[in-house]
């Protein structure tokens, strides 16, 4: 998980420089999550992140943050995961987030993407399982 709270474009650029050299300086994991405060992500940086194979987490702040909605509608559905525990990214500004608020994220995503809540839950769960295959050991699917 890459947290890019104020430097998303710079982070993507640095990753490309470190991991995409002819002789990479670091081993780049096959899949990554860009956990960001998306107000700071430009549409171009989002598209570059998708092209580079990143996933993007959507937090409950999507209910109040148009830039989260931009991420949700720019990133392909099969690259979205739900963010449940970011303390500052809840639905209410300056109120601590709770994992229970992930259900509000599901509601907004279903509306934005024109699908059912069940579809959002199923798709984002499958996305998370691709990223974290060992989760299957803890879930009743």
C-alpha positions as CSV (number, residue, x, y, z in Angstrom):
1,X,0.0,0.0,0.0
2,X,1.4,3.4,-1.0
3,X,0.1,6.3,0.9
4,X,0.4,9.5,-1.2
5,X,-1.4,12.1,1.0
6,X,0.1,15.1,-0.7
7,X,2.5,13.9,-3.4
8,X,0.6,11.4,-5.7
9,X,2.1,12.6,-8.9
10,X,5.6,12.8,-7.4
11,X,5.2,9.3,-5.9
12,X,4.2,7.8,-9.3
13,X,7.2,9.5,-10.9
14,X,9.6,8.2,-8.2
15,X,8.2,4.7,-8.5
16,X,8.7,4.7,-12.2
17,X,12.3,6.0,-11.8
18,X,13.1,3.3,-9.1
19,X,11.3,0.3,-10.5
20,X,11.2,0.9,-14.3
21,X,14.9,1.4,-15.0
22,X,16.7,-1.0,-17.3
23,X,18.3,-2.3,-14.1
24,X,15.7,-1.5,-11.4
25,X,17.0,-0.2,-8.1
26,X,14.2,-1.9,-6.2
27,X,11.9,-4.9,-6.9
28,X,8.4,-3.6,-7.7
29,X,5.6,-5.8,-6.4
30,X,3.3,-7.1,-9.1
31,X,0.3,-5.2,-7.6
32,X,0.0,-2.1,-5.5
33,X,-2.7,0.0,-3.9
34,X,-2.6,3.7,-4.2
35,X,-4.1,5.0,-1.0
36,X,-4.4,8.7,-1.5
37,X,-6.2,11.8,-0.7
38,X,-7.5,12.0,-4.2
39,X,-8.0,15.8,-4.2
40,X,-4.3,15.8,-4.9
41,X,-4.4,13.4,-7.8
42,X,-4.7,14.8,-11.2
43,X,-6.7,12.8,-13.7
44,X,-3.5,12.2,-15.7
45,X,-1.8,10.8,-12.5
46,X,-4.8,8.5,-11.9
47,X,-4.6,7.2,-15.5
48,X,-0.8,6.7,-15.2
49,X,-1.3,4.8,-12.0
50,X,-3.9,2.5,-13.7
51,X,-1.5,2.0,-16.7
52,X,1.3,1.1,-14.3
53,X,-0.9,-1.6,-12.7
54,X,-1.9,0.1,-9.5
55,X,-5.2,-0.4,-7.6
56,X,-6.9,2.5,-5.9
57,X,-8.6,2.5,-2.6
58,X,-11.9,4.4,-2.1
59,X,-12.7,5.7,1.4
60,X,-16.0,6.6,3.0
61,X,-15.1,10.3,2.4
62,X,-16.5,9.6,-1.1
63,X,-19.8,10.8,0.3
64,X,-18.5,14.3,0.6
65,X,-15.4,14.5,-1.6
66,X,-15.9,15.0,-5.3
67,X,-12.3,14.0,-6.0
68,X,-13.0,10.6,-4.6
69,X,-15.8,10.4,-7.1
70,X,-13.4,11.3,-9.8
71,X,-11.1,8.4,-8.8
72,X,-14.1,6.0,-8.7
73,X,-15.3,7.0,-12.2
74,X,-11.8,7.2,-13.8
75,X,-10.3,4.0,-12.5
76,X,-11.6,0.7,-14.0
77,X,-13.9,-1.1,-11.6
78,X,-11.6,-4.1,-11.5
79,X,-8.9,-1.8,-10.0
80,X,-10.9,-0.4,-7.1
81,X,-10.8,-1.6,-3.5
82,X,-12.6,-0.4,-0.4
83,X,-10.7,1.6,2.3
84,X,-12.3,0.9,5.6
85,X,-9.8,2.2,8.3
86,X,-8.3,5.5,7.2
87,X,-9.1,7.6,10.4
88,X,-9.3,10.9,8.6
89,X,-11.2,9.8,5.5
90,X,-14.7,9.3,7.0
91,X,-17.9,10.6,5.7
92,X,-17.9,13.6,8.1
93,X,-15.0,16.1,8.2
94,X,-13.1,16.1,11.4
95,X,-14.9,13.1,12.7
96,X,-13.0,9.8,13.2
97,X,-13.8,7.2,10.6
98,X,-15.1,3.8,11.5
99,X,-14.9,0.6,9.4
100,X,-18.7,0.5,9.5
101,X,-18.7,3.5,7.2
102,X,-17.5,1.2,4.3
103,X,-21.2,0.6,3.7
104,X,-21.6,4.2,2.8
105,X,-18.8,3.8,0.3
106,X,-20.6,0.8,-1.3
107,X,-23.8,2.9,-1.6
108,X,-22.1,5.8,-3.4
109,X,-20.1,3.5,-5.7
110,X,-23.3,1.6,-6.7
111,X,-24.9,4.8,-7.6
112,X,-21.9,6.2,-9.5
113,X,-21.2,3.0,-11.4
114,X,-24.8,2.2,-12.1
115,X,-24.8,-1.2,-10.5
116,X,-26.2,-2.9,-7.4
117,X,-24.6,-2.8,-4.0
118,X,-24.1,-6.6,-4.2
119,X,-22.1,-6.0,-7.4
120,X,-19.9,-3.4,-5.7
121,X,-19.3,-5.8,-2.8
122,X,-18.5,-8.8,-5.0
123,X,-16.2,-6.9,-7.4
124,X,-14.2,-5.1,-4.8
125,X,-13.9,-8.3,-2.7
126,X,-12.6,-10.1,-5.7
127,X,-10.2,-7.2,-6.4
128,X,-8.9,-7.4,-2.8
129,X,-8.5,-11.2,-3.0
130,X,-6.3,-10.8,-6.1
131,X,-4.2,-8.4,-4.2
132,X,-4.2,-10.4,-0.9
133,X,-4.8,-14.1,-1.8
134,X,-4.3,-15.2,1.8
135,X,-7.5,-13.3,2.7
136,X,-9.4,-16.3,1.4
137,X,-8.4,-18.2,4.5
138,X,-10.3,-15.7,6.7
139,X,-13.5,-15.1,4.6
140,X,-16.6,-17.2,4.3
141,X,-17.4,-16.8,0.6
